[in-house]
Amino acid sequence: MDFWEWYDRNFLAAQEHNVSIYELEWLILRLSDLDKLDLRLRSQNITQKITPELLTNLDCLWQKRLRNRIPVQYLTGSVTWRDLELQVSPAVLIPRPETELIIDIVAENCQDEIYKNGIWVDLGTGSGAIAISLAQYFAQAQVHAVDCSEAALEIAKLNAHKNQQQIQFHHGNWFEPLANLNLETKLAGIVSNPPYIPSLEVLNLQPEVTHHEPHLALDGGDDGLDAIRELIAIAPDYLISSGFWIVELMSGQAEIVRSLLKDNGKYTNIQIHQDYSGIERFVCANKK
Ligand SMILES: C[S@@+](CC[C@H](N)C(=O)[O-])C[C@H]1O[C@@H](n2cnc3c(N)ncnc32)[C@H](O)[C@@H]1O
């Protein structure tokens, strides 16, 4: 099969299946040593670089993408997030571009030494994306990461190793694994992208998400806020005075979370931050 014939056919097939043509390009670039210009300029040396075996493999993966709606990141088992190369599998949520901003917000708000040299926790670490990025940014800090999925923790450990970051991983339910570590009133910061989608909505997301991503990573209970309520209630026991608290959430939840933080009475400096699309995506605060 000729590469360009295959490419043109599948370019059209992507549009018919309502799949972004950039995903086709992404898959080709991930699996070959071509660059974007090769594709855009229809470079002649492509046919030498794409062997028949590679083309067969590309076709096999791409048909799974179109027919079974499997996300391309699960098909290749990898994703780039900030400057990290991360392994992913269906045991972990594919880290999203909008979540990248959580690190920038932390960096902007936590310039003092107490944060840079402090102890940080990423709750619900999944692939380890946030914890690894925190460890990279706060090179002097101690970073812990918690998840209740053993399979996710296995991936997160691999990713920390691959990206040469030291993180202490713990298995269990939110703060529970921290209880025996003598960390009460010792944390400089708590960061979390918890499950926040209302249970009924989880069943009606894009098929790529509903059918392939772990519901444990998505389902936040009836109103989506079960995990966030728990993080608000317990975090003050673990944070130092002025310790930083931040969560990611979905459109429509930020004002509710602001009220929950206010009503708790132990937080100050409550801020809402938007993502790249202008959605109120993060709420952060400091412990009083
Ligand atoms: C939305 S995903 C976030 C993954 C990753 N931090 C990211 O941003 O890509 C939420 C994570 O929380 C974990 N999780 C769900 N319930 C939990 C619980 N009760 N205790 C600890 N982790 C939990 C899930 O396994 C999942 O990895």
The ligand as an SDF file (V2000), in Angstrom:
LIG
                    3D

 27 29  0  0  0  0  0  0  0  0999 V2000
   -9.0350   13.0830   37.3700 C   0  0  0  0  0  0  0  0  0  0  0  0
   -7.8700   11.8050   37.7570 S   0  0  0  0  0  0  0  0  0  0  0  0
   -6.3990   12.7970   37.8560 C   0  0  0  0  0  0  0  0  0  0  0  0
   -5.1480   12.0760   37.4740 C   0  0  0  0  0  0  0  0  0  0  0  0
   -3.9290   12.9810   37.3700 C   0  0  0  0  0  0  0  0  0  0  0  0
   -3.6680   13.6640   38.6200 N   0  0  0  0  0  0  0  0  0  0  0  0
   -4.0970   14.0010   36.2640 C   0  0  0  0  0  0  0  0  0  0  0  0
   -4.3000   15.1780   36.5720 O   0  0  0  0  0  0  0  0  0  0  0  0
   -4.0550   13.6210   35.0940 O   0  0  0  0  0  0  0  0  0  0  0  0
   -8.2780   11.4570   39.4410 C   0  0  0  0  0  0  0  0  0  0  0  0
   -7.4300   10.4130   40.1380 C   0  0  0  0  0  0  0  0  0  0  0  0
   -7.9220   10.2670   41.4670 O   0  0  0  0  0  0  0  0  0  0  0  0
   -7.8650    8.9070   41.8260 C   0  0  0  0  0  0  0  0  0  0  0  0
   -8.8510    8.6720   42.9020 N   0  0  0  0  0  0  0  0  0  0  0  0
  -10.1850    8.5270   42.7850 C   0  0  0  0  0  0  0  0  0  0  0  0
  -10.7270    8.3280   43.9980 N   0  0  0  0  0  0  0  0  0  0  0  0
   -9.7130    8.3640   44.9050 C   0  0  0  0  0  0  0  0  0  0  0  0
   -9.6530    8.2110   46.3190 C   0  0  0  0  0  0  0  0  0  0  0  0
  -10.7510    8.0000   47.0370 N   0  0  0  0  0  0  0  0  0  0  0  0
   -8.4470    8.2940   46.9120 N   0  0  0  0  0  0  0  0  0  0  0  0
   -7.3270    8.5020   46.1700 C   0  0  0  0  0  0  0  0  0  0  0  0
   -7.3180    8.6460   44.8290 N   0  0  0  0  0  0  0  0  0  0  0  0
   -8.5110    8.5800   44.1920 C   0  0  0  0  0  0  0  0  0  0  0  0
   -8.1660    8.1500   40.5450 C   0  0  0  0  0  0  0  0  0  0  0  0
   -7.7080    6.8190   40.6020 O   0  0  0  0  0  0  0  0  0  0  0  0
   -7.4530    9.0140   39.5130 C   0  0  0  0  0  0  0  0  0  0  0  0
   -6.1530    8.5540   39.2860 O   0  0  0  0  0  0  0  0  0  0  0  0
  1  2  1  0
  2  3  1  0
  2 10  1  0
  3  4  1  0
  4  5  1  0
  5  6  1  0
  5  7  1  0
  7  8  2  0
  7  9  1  0
 10 11  1  0
 11 12  1  0
 11 26  1  0
 12 13  1  0
 13 14  1  0
 13 24  1  0
 14 15  1  0
 14 23  1  0
 15 16  2  0
 16 17  1  0
 17 18  1  0
 17 23  2  0
 18 19  1  0
 18 20  2  0
 20 21  1  0
 21 22  2  0
 22 23  1  0
 24 25  1  0
 24 26  1  0
 26 27  1  0
M  CHG  2   2   1   9  -1
M  END
$$$$
